[in-house]
């Protein structure tokens, strides 16, 4: 593959995945990771993508900060934060392949369930019972653990957020603030580490214009999308992200 072809593919992937995160508030890292890692390797792809996500979520928080639901932000951060440091610590010790299969299968099942609900029996009413919220909340520390380990635990946190944040704008910016906070920790850890940084910084600089264009257009689309279409997109992204994770295992990305 020529360098021109490789960088063209990277640009297209970054634009498309960051456009959809501009719309929904999650999913760019887990969707882009298998494909970017195939092109540049896992050790370069992971920091490049969480640096891109850090900028994107920071932008959304800045422009939509008045819509943040602070009560849910602190609740999500506190519970997900229980698992986050363990993910950081066990990043090199976790059986990554098995964990990815479990996470991917769960995301695909949840995505199919949500797609069936909002495509086949369209209704905006979520199951808001205390039992459902409690069950969804149990996923938060697992999501925090996976985010610490792989920088992509967002889908599990999303499952909880869909139960407690019905409005699309409140949902998006509150989740973005959670991910921005967690990614600040990832960026700090990476910056202080001894890992080589030159290639990551060069690729980050190359990707940034495509990230910025994608997120600006995605933010524009977000405010023009009705709630039902937004819910359909959330569960479609969950489904596709699960498939992307499965693909990364099958193709043995980074091995």
C-alpha positions in Angstrom: 0.0 0.0 0.0 1.4 3.4 -1.0 1.8 6.2 1.6 -0.7 8.3 -0.3 -3.3 5.5 -0.1 -2.6 4.9 3.6 -2.9 8.5 4.6 -6.0 9.0 2.5 -7.7 6.0 4.3 -6.6 7.4 7.7 -8.1 10.8 6.8 -11.5 9.3 5.7 -11.7 7.1 8.8 -10.9 10.0 11.2 -13.5 12.2 9.4 -16.3 9.7 9.5 -15.8 8.4 13.0 -15.4 11.9 14.5 -18.5 13.2 12.5 -20.6 10.5 14.1 -19.2 11.3 17.6 -20.0 14.9 17.0 -23.6 13.7 16.5 -23.9 11.1 19.3 -21.1 12.0 21.8 -19.4 8.6 21.8 -17.9 5.9 19.6 -15.1 7.4 17.6 -12.3 5.5 19.3 -13.8 2.1 19.3 -15.0 2.4 15.7 -11.8 3.8 14.3 -9.3 1.7 16.3 -9.4 -1.6 14.3 -8.9 0.2 11.0 -6.3 2.8 12.1 -4.4 0.1 13.9 -4.2 -2.0 10.8 -2.7 1.0 9.0 -0.2 2.2 11.6 -0.1 -0.4 14.4 -1.8 -0.6 17.8 0.8 1.2 19.8 0.6 4.3 17.6 -3.2 4.1 17.0 -4.3 4.1 20.6 -2.6 7.4 21.7 -3.5 9.1 18.4 -7.1 8.2 18.8 -7.5 9.1 22.4 -5.8 12.5 21.7 -8.3 13.0 18.9 -11.2 12.1 21.2 -9.8 14.4 23.9 -10.0 17.4 21.6 -13.4 16.5 20.2 -15.1 16.0 23.5 -13.5 19.1 24.9 -14.9 21.0 21.9 -18.4 19.7 22.5 -18.2 20.4 26.3 -17.1 24.0 25.5 -19.9 24.8 23.0 -22.7 23.0 24.9 -21.6 23.4 28.5 -25.0 24.9 29.6 -26.6 21.5 28.9 -24.4 19.5 31.3 -26.4 17.5 33.8 -23.9 17.8 36.7 -25.7 15.3 39.0 -25.4 12.5 36.5 -21.8 13.6 35.5 -20.6 13.2 39.0 -22.5 9.9 39.5 -21.1 8.4 36.3 -17.6 9.6 37.0 -17.6 8.4 40.6 -18.9 4.9 39.7 -16.9 4.5 36.5 -13.9 5.9 38.2 -13.9 2.8 40.5 -12.8 0.6 37.6 -10.6 3.1 35.7 -7.4 2.8 37.8 -7.6 -1.0 37.6 -7.8 -0.8 33.9 -4.7 1.4 33.8 -2.8 -0.9 36.1 -3.9 -4.1 34.3 -3.5 -2.8 30.7 -0.6 -5.1 30.1 -1.9 -8.0 32.2 -5.5 -8.4 31.0 -6.3 -11.2 28.5 -7.2 -8.7 25.8 -8.6 -11.1 23.2 -11.1 -12.7 25.6 -12.1 -9.3 27.1 -12.7 -7.8 23.6 -14.9 -10.8 22.6 -17.1 -10.4 25.7 -17.3 -6.6 25.3 -18.0 -6.9 21.6 -20.7 -9.5 22.0 -22.4 -7.5 24.7 -22.4 -4.3 22.5 -23.8 -6.2 19.5 -26.6 -7.7 21.6 -27.5 -4.4 23.1 -27.3 -2.7 19.7 -29.6 -5.3 18.1 -32.1 -4.9 21.0 -32.1 -1.1 20.7 -32.3 -1.2 16.9 -35.3 -3.5 17.1 -36.9 -1.2 19.6 -36.4 2.0 17.7 -36.7 0.7 14.1 -39.4 -1.9 14.5 -41.4 -0.4 17.3 -40.5 3.3 17.3 -41.1 5.0 20.6 -39.0 7.5 22.5 -40.1 6.2 25.9 -37.2 4.5 27.7 -37.6 2.0 30.5 -36.9 4.3 33.4 -37.7 1.9 36.3 -35.3 2.0 39.2 -34.5 -1.7 38.6 -33.4 -1.0 35.0 -31.3 2.0 36.1 -29.7 0.0 38.9 -28.8 -2.8 36.5 -27.5 -0.4 34.0 -25.4 1.4 36.7 -23.6 -1.9 37.4 -22.0 -1.6 34.0 -20.3 1.7 34.9 -17.3 0.4 36.8 -16.8 -2.2 34.1 -16.9 0.6 31.5 -14.4 2.5 33.6 -12.1 -0.5 33.8 -12.2 -1.0 30.0 -11.7 2.7 29.3 -8.6 2.6 31.4 -7.3 -0.5 29.7 -8.2 0.2 26.1 -9.4 3.8 26.0 -12.8 2.6 24.6 -15.2 1.7 27.5 -17.7 4.3 26.4 -20.4 1.9 25.1 -21.0 0.4 28.5 -21.3 3.9 30.0 -23.7 4.8 27.2 -26.1 2.0 28.2 -26.5 3.5 31.6 -26.8 7.1 30.2 -29.6 6.1 27.8 -31.7 5.3 30.9 -31.2 8.5 32.8 -30.6 11.2 30.1 -33.6 11.2 27.7 -32.8 14.5 25.9 -30.2 14.1 23.1 -28.3 17.3 23.9 -28.1 16.6 27.6 -27.0 13.0 26.9 -24.3 14.0 24.5 -22.6 16.8 26.4 -22.8 15.0 29.8 -21.2 11.9 28.3 -18.6 14.0 26.5 -17.6 15.7 29.8 -17.2 12.2 31.4 -15.0 11.0 28.5 -13.0 14.3 28.4 -12.2 13.8 32.1 -11.1 10.2 31.7 -9.1 11.1 28.6 -7.3 13.8 30.5 -5.9 11.1 32.7 -5.0 8.9 29.7 -3.2 11.9 28.0 -1.4 12.7 31.2 -0.2 9.2 31.7 0.9 8.9 28.1 2.8 12.3 28.3 4.6 11.2 31.4 5.5 7.7 30.0 8.7 6.7 28.3 6.8 5.6 25.1 8.1 7.1 21.8 6.1 10.1 20.9 7.4 11.6 17.6 5.3 9.3 15.3 2.2 9.8 17.5 2.5 13.6 17.4 3.1 13.7 13.7 0.1 11.5 12.9 -2.0 13.5 15.5 -1.2 16.7 13.7 -2.1 15.1 10.3 -5.4 13.8 11.6 -6.5 17.0 13.5 -7.9 18.9 10.5 -10.1 15.9 9.5 -11.2 15.6 13.2 -12.1 19.3 13.4 -14.1 19.3 10.1 -15.9 16.0 11.2 -16.8 17.3 14.6 -18.0 20.7 13.4 -20.3 19.1 10.8 -21.4 16.5 13.3 -22.3 19.2 15.8 -24.3 20.9 13.1 -26.1 17.7 12.3 -26.8 16.9 16.0 -28.9 20.0 16.4 -31.0 19.2 13.3 -31.6 15.5 14.1 -34.9 14.5 15.8 -34.9 12.5 19.0 -36.0 9.2 17.4 -33.3 9.3 14.7 -30.8 10.1 17.4 -31.8 7.0 19.4 -31.6 4.9 16.3 -28.1 6.2 15.6 -27.0 5.5 19.2 -27.9 1.8 19.0 -26.6 1.5 15.4 -23.2 2.8 16.6 -23.2 0.4 19.5 -23.8 -2.5 17.1 -21.2 -1.3 14.6 -18.7 -0.7 17.4 -19.2 -4.2 18.6 -18.6 -5.5 15.1 -15.5 -3.3 14.8 -14.1 -4.8 18.0 -14.8 -8.3 16.7 -13.0 -7.4 13.5 -10.0 -6.2 15.5 -9.8 -9.6 17.2 -10.3 -11.7 14.0 -7.7 -9.6 12.2 -5.4 -9.8 15.3 -4.9 -6.0 15.2 -1.6 -5.1 16.8 -0.4 -8.7 17.1 
